[in-house]
Amino acid sequence: MKNYLFIFLVCCFLNLPNLGNAQSVDHTTTISSTIEGLSIFPNPVKNDKIFITTKHNLPKTIEIYDVLGKRIFAASILSESLNISRLSPGIYILKIKENKLSATRKLVVR
């Protein structure tokens, strides 16, 4: 059961097609849709702020998911800093969208 949950989460966060679907995947689209120069620090987080920088530093939409895939936080930011003081210690999935590009990273809060 744990393996199925892990595969499901990976498919959800990487926007992969349904496992039972026989469609082909265009990997060039997936590779080119990452955000150039993305940096998230500090990670692991010990205080209540993280900094998200990119090459172009455009406005970003941030979504944070728990390990079960439930969205627990969403925000739009114009600056580089994001206040995450309401998050409990744990492991999260951070989804960043800038312009039409997106990236997913692991976030550890201590």
Contact map, one row per residue, 1 for C-alpha under 8 A:
11111000000000000000000000000000000000000000000000000000000000000000000000000000000000000000000000000000000000
11111100000000000000000000000000000000000000000000000000000000000000000000000000000000000000000000000000000000
11111110000000000000000000000000000000000000000000000000000000000000000000000000000000000000000000000000000000
11111111000000000000000000000000000000000000000000000000000000000000000000000000000000000000000000000000000000
11111111100000000000000000000000000000000000000000000000000000000000000000000000000000000000000000000000000000
01111111110000000000000000000000000000000000000000000000000000000000000000000000000000000000000000000000000000
00111111111000000000000000000000000000000000000000000000000000000000000000000000000000000000000000000000000000
00011111111100000000000000000000000000000000000000000000000000000000000000000000000000000000000000000000000000
00001111111110000000000000000000000000000000000000000000000000000001100000000000000000000000000000000000000000
00000111111111000000000000000000000000000000000000000000000000000000000000000000000000000000000000000000000000
00000011111111111100000000000000000000000000000000000000000000000000000000000000000000000000000000000000000000
00000001111111110000000000000000000000000000000000000000000000000000000000000000000000000000000000000000000000
00000000111111110000000000000000000000000000000000000000000000000000000000000000000000000000000000000001000000
00000000011111110000000000000000000000000000000000000000000000000000000000000000000000000000000000000001000000
00000000001111111000000000000000000000000000000000000000000000000000000000000000000000000000000000000000000000
00000000001111111100000010000000000000000000000000000000000000000000000000000000000000000000000000000000000000
00000000001000111110101010000000000000000000000000000000000000000000000000000000000000000000000000000000000000
00000000001000011111100000000000000000000000000000000000000000000000000000000000000000000000000000000000000000
00000000000000001111110000000000000000000000000000000000000000000000000000000000000000000000000000000000000000
00000000000000000111110000000000000000000000000000000000000000000000000000000000000000000000000000000000000000
00000000000000001111111000000000000000000000000000000000000000000000000000000000000000000000000000000000000000
00000000000000000011111100000000000000000000000000000000000000000000000000000000000000000000000000000000000000
00000000000000001000111110000000000000000000000000000000000000000000000000000000000000000000000000000000000000
00000000000000000000011111000000000000000000000000000000000000000000000000000000000000000000000000000000000000
00000000000000011000001111100000000000000000000000000000000000000000000000000000000000000000000000000000000000
00000000000000000000000111111100000000000000000000000000000000000000000000000000000000000000000000000000000000
00000000000000000000000011111110000000000000000000000000000000000000000000000000000000000000000000000000000000
00000000000000000000000001111111000000000000000000000000000000000000000000000000000000000000000000000000000000
00000000000000000000000001111111100000000000000000000000000000000000000000000000000000000000000000000000000000
00000000000000000000000001111111110000000000000000000000000000000000000000000000000000000000000000000000000000
00000000000000000000000000111111110000000000000000000000000000000000000000000000000000000000000000000000000000
00000000000000000000000000011111110000000000000000000000000000000000000000000000000000000000000000000000000000
00000000000000000000000000001111111000000000000000000000000000000000000000000000000000000000000000011110000000
00000000000000000000000000000111111100000000000000000000000000000000000000000000000000000000000000001110000000
00000000000000000000000000000000111111000000000000000100000000000000000000000000000000000000000001001110000000
00000000000000000000000000000000011111000000000000000111000000000000000000000000000000000000000000000000000000
00000000000000000000000000000000001111100000000000001110000000000000000000000000000000000000000000000000000000
00000000000000000000000000000000001111110000000000011110000000000000000000000000000000000000000000000000000000
00000000000000000000000000000000000011111000000000111100000000000000000000000000000000000000000000000000000000
00000000000000000000000000000000000001111110000001111000000000000000000000000000000000000000000000000000000000
00000000000000000000000000000000000000111111100001110000000000000000000000000000000000000000000000000000000000
00000000000000000000000000000000000000011111110001100000000000000000000000000000000000000000000000000000000000
00000000000000000000000000000000000000011111100001000000000000000000000000000000000000000000000000000000001110
00000000000000000000000000000000000000001111110000000000000000000000000000000000000000000000000000000000001111
00000000000000000000000000000000000000001111111111000000000000000000000000000000000000000000000000000000001111
00000000000000000000000000000000000000000101111100000000000000000000000000000000000000000000000000000000000011
00000000000000000000000000000000000000000000111110000000000000000000000000000000000010000000000000000000000000
00000000000000000000000000000000000000000000111111000000000000000000000000000000001110000000000000000000000000
00000000000000000000000000000000000000000000101111100000000000000000000000000000111110000000000000000000000000
00000000000000000000000000000000000000011110100111110000000000000000000000000000111100000000000000000000000000
00000000000000000000000000000000000000111100000011111000000000000000000000000001110000000000000000000000000000
00000000000000000000000000000000000001111000000001111100000000000000000000000001110000000000000000000000000000
00000000000000000000000000000000000011110000000000111110100000000000000000000001000000000000000000000000000000
00000000000000000000000000000000001111100000000000011111110000000000000000000000000000000000000000000000000000
00000000000000000000000000000000000111000000000000001111100000000000000000000000000000000000000000000000000000
00000000000000000000000000000000000100000000000000000111110000000000000000000000000000000000000000000000000000
00000000000000000000000000000000000000000000000000001111111000000000000000000011000000000000000000000000000000
00000000000000000000000000000000000000000000000000000101111100000000000000000100000000000000000001100000000000
00000000000000000000000000000000000000000000000000000000111110000000000000011110000000000000000001100000000000
00000000000000000000000000000000000000000000000000000000011111000000000000011100000000000000000111100000000000
00000000000000000000000000000000000000000000000000000000001111100000000001111000000000000000000111000000000000
00000000000000000000000000000000000000000000000000000000000111110000000011111000000000000000011110000000000000
00000000000000000000000000000000000000000000000000000000000011111000001111100000000000000000011100000000000000
00000000000000000000000000000000000000000000000000000000000001111100001111000000000000000001111000000000000000
00000000000000000000000000000000000000000000000000000000000000111111111110000000000000000001110000000000000000
00000000000000000000000000000000000000000000000000000000000000011111111100000000000000000011100000000000000000
00000000000000000000000000000000000000000000000000000000000000001111110000000000000000000011100000000000000000
00000000100000000000000000000000000000000000000000000000000000001111110000000000000000000000000000000000000000
00000000100000000000000000000000000000000000000000000000000000001111111000000000000000000000000000000000000000
00000000000000000000000000000000000000000000000000000000000000001111111100000000000000000000000000000000000000
00000000000000000000000000000000000000000000000000000000000000111100111111000000000000000000000000000000000000
00000000000000000000000000000000000000000000000000000000000000111100011111000000000000000000000000000000000000
00000000000000000000000000000000000000000000000000000000000001111000001111100000000000000000000000000000000000
00000000000000000000000000000000000000000000000000000000000011110000001111110000000000000000000000000000000000
00000000000000000000000000000000000000000000000000000000000011100000000011111000000000000000000000000000000000
00000000000000000000000000000000000000000000000000000000001111000000000001111100000000000000000000000000000000
00000000000000000000000000000000000000000000000000000000001111000000000000111111110000000000000000000000000000
00000000000000000000000000000000000000000000000000000000011100000000000000011111000000000000000000000000000000
00000000000000000000000000000000000000000000000000000000101000000000000000001111100000000000000000000000000000
00000000000000000000000000000000000000000000000000111000100000000000000000001111110000000000000000000000000000
00000000000000000000000000000000000000000000000011110000000000000000000000001011111000000000000000000000000000
00000000000000000000000000000000000000000000000011110000000000000000000000001001111100000000000000000000000000
00000000000000000000000000000000000000000000000111000000000000000000000000000000111110000000000000000000000000
00000000000000000000000000000000000000000000000111000000000000000000000000000000011111100000000000000000000000
00000000000000000000000000000000000000000000001110000000000000000000000000000000001111110000000000000000000000
00000000000000000000000000000000000000000000000000000000000000000000000000000000000111110000000000000000000000
00000000000000000000000000000000000000000000000000000000000000000000000000000000000111111000000000000000000010
00000000000000000000000000000000000000000000000000000000000000000000000000000000000011111100000000000000000011
00000000000000000000000000000000000000000000000000000000000000000000000000000000000000111110000000000000000111
00000000000000000000000000000000000000000000000000000000000000000000000000000000000000011111000000000000000111
00000000000000000000000000000000000000000000000000000000000000000110000000000000000000001111100000000000011110
00000000000000000000000000000000000000000000000000000000000000011110000000000000000000000111110000000000011110
00000000000000000000000000000000000000000000000000000000000000011110000000000000000000000011111000000001111000
00000000000000000000000000000000000000000000000000000000000001111000000000000000000000000001111100000001111000
00000000000000000000000000000000000000000000000000000000000001110000000000000000000000000000111110000111100000
00000000000000000000000000000000000000000000000000000000000111100000000000000000000000000000011111000111000000
00000000000000000000000000000000000000000000000000000000000111000000000000000000000000000000001111111110000000
00000000000000000000000000000000001000000000000000000000011110000000000000000000000000000000000111111100000000
00000000000000000000000000000000000000000000000000000000011100000000000000000000000000000000000011111000000000
00000000000000000000000000000000100000000000000000000000000000000000000000000000000000000000000011111100000000
00000000000000000000000000000000111000000000000000000000000000000000000000000000000000000000000011111110000000
00000000000000000000000000000000111000000000000000000000000000000000000000000000000000000000001111011111000000
00000000000000000000000000000000111000000000000000000000000000000000000000000000000000000000001110001111100000
00000000000011000000000000000000000000000000000000000000000000000000000000000000000000000000111100000111110000
00000000000000000000000000000000000000000000000000000000000000000000000000000000000000000000111000000011111000
00000000000000000000000000000000000000000000000000000000000000000000000000000000000000000011110000000001111100
00000000000000000000000000000000000000000011100000000000000000000000000000000000000000000011110000000000111110
00000000000000000000000000000000000000000011100000000000000000000000000000000000000000001111000000000000011111
00000000000000000000000000000000000000000011110000000000000000000000000000000000000000111111000000000000001111
00000000000000000000000000000000000000000001110000000000000000000000000000000000000000011100000000000000000111
